[in-house]
Amino acid sequence: MPPRRTVRLVVLVALAVLVGFALSDVLGLRASETGVVSPRGWHGISHGSHTHYVPDDWAGSEATGVSISDFPTTPPPAGFTVDGTGQVVPVE
C-alpha cells in the first residue's frame, strides 16, 4: 500500500474510534464522567444558579412525578447515592 493511502486509513480509523466513544457517551452505552450514565449512579443537572443531583435513571418530573426541586443541591458524600425520590441513601 502506498504511504499516502496508509496514512489516510490510519486517520479514518482514529476518527471512527473517536466518533464511537462520543456516541457511546451520548447514547448512554457506557458509564463515564462526561456521559449520560455516570459510574457514581447520579449526576448533576444545572437548575438556574444551582445544581440538583439526580439518579442516572431519573426520567424527569413529568414521567416520574418527582420534581427536580425534591433532589439535593449538594453531591452525596462518598458511599452514598441519590434514589428516585430525592433521598440520599447508602450505596448497596
C-alpha positions as CSV (number, residue, x, y, z in Angstrom):
1,M,0.0,0.0,0.0
2,P,1.4,3.5,-0.8
3,P,2.3,5.6,2.3
4,R,-0.4,8.2,1.5
5,R,-3.1,5.5,1.5
6,T,-1.8,4.1,4.8
7,V,-1.9,7.5,6.4
8,R,-5.4,8.1,5.2
9,L,-6.5,4.7,6.5
10,V,-5.0,5.4,10.0
11,V,-6.7,8.8,10.2
12,L,-10.0,7.3,9.2
13,V,-9.7,4.5,11.8
14,A,-8.8,7.1,14.5
15,L,-11.8,9.3,13.6
16,A,-14.1,6.2,13.7
17,V,-12.8,5.3,17.2
18,L,-13.3,8.9,18.4
19,V,-16.9,9.0,17.0
20,G,-17.6,5.7,18.6
21,F,-16.6,6.9,22.0
22,A,-18.6,10.1,21.6
23,L,-21.7,8.2,20.5
24,S,-21.4,5.7,23.4
25,D,-21.4,8.7,25.8
26,V,-24.3,10.4,24.2
27,L,-26.4,7.3,24.0
28,G,-25.6,6.1,27.5
29,L,-24.0,2.9,26.3
30,R,-21.1,3.1,28.8
31,A,-20.6,4.8,32.1
32,S,-18.3,7.8,32.1
33,E,-18.0,11.2,33.9
34,T,-18.9,13.1,30.7
35,G,-21.7,10.8,29.5
36,V,-25.4,10.3,30.3
37,V,-24.7,7.4,32.7
38,S,-22.3,8.1,35.5
39,P,-20.2,5.4,37.2
40,R,-21.3,7.0,40.6
41,G,-25.0,6.3,39.8
42,W,-26.0,10.0,39.9
43,H,-25.2,13.2,38.0
44,G,-25.8,16.9,38.4
45,I,-28.4,18.9,36.5
46,S,-27.9,22.7,36.4
47,H,-31.1,24.4,37.6
48,G,-30.6,28.2,37.4
49,S,-27.9,29.3,39.8
50,H,-27.5,25.9,41.4
51,T,-27.3,22.2,40.6
52,H,-29.5,19.3,41.6
53,Y,-28.1,15.8,41.9
54,V,-30.4,13.1,40.5
55,P,-30.0,9.4,39.8
56,D,-28.9,8.3,36.4
57,D,-32.3,6.7,35.7
58,W,-34.4,9.7,36.6
59,A,-36.7,10.4,33.6
60,G,-37.8,13.9,34.5
61,S,-40.6,15.3,36.7
62,E,-43.4,14.6,34.1
63,A,-42.5,10.9,33.8
64,T,-41.8,10.2,37.5
65,G,-44.0,12.7,39.4
66,V,-40.9,13.8,41.4
67,S,-39.9,17.4,40.9
68,I,-36.3,18.5,40.3
69,S,-36.6,20.6,43.4
70,D,-37.0,17.5,45.5
71,F,-33.4,16.4,44.8
72,P,-30.4,17.6,46.9
73,T,-28.3,20.6,45.8
74,T,-25.1,19.1,47.3
75,P,-23.5,16.0,45.9
76,P,-23.9,12.9,48.0
77,P,-20.9,12.0,50.2
78,A,-18.7,9.0,49.4
79,G,-20.6,5.7,49.9
80,F,-24.0,7.3,49.3
81,T,-26.2,7.9,46.3
82,V,-29.5,9.6,45.4
83,D,-32.6,7.5,45.0
84,G,-35.6,8.2,42.7
85,T,-37.5,10.2,45.4
86,G,-34.6,12.6,46.1
87,Q,-33.3,10.9,49.3
88,V,-29.6,10.4,49.9
89,V,-29.2,6.7,50.7
90,P,-26.2,4.4,51.3
91,V,-24.9,2.6,48.2
92,E,-25.9,-1.1,48.3
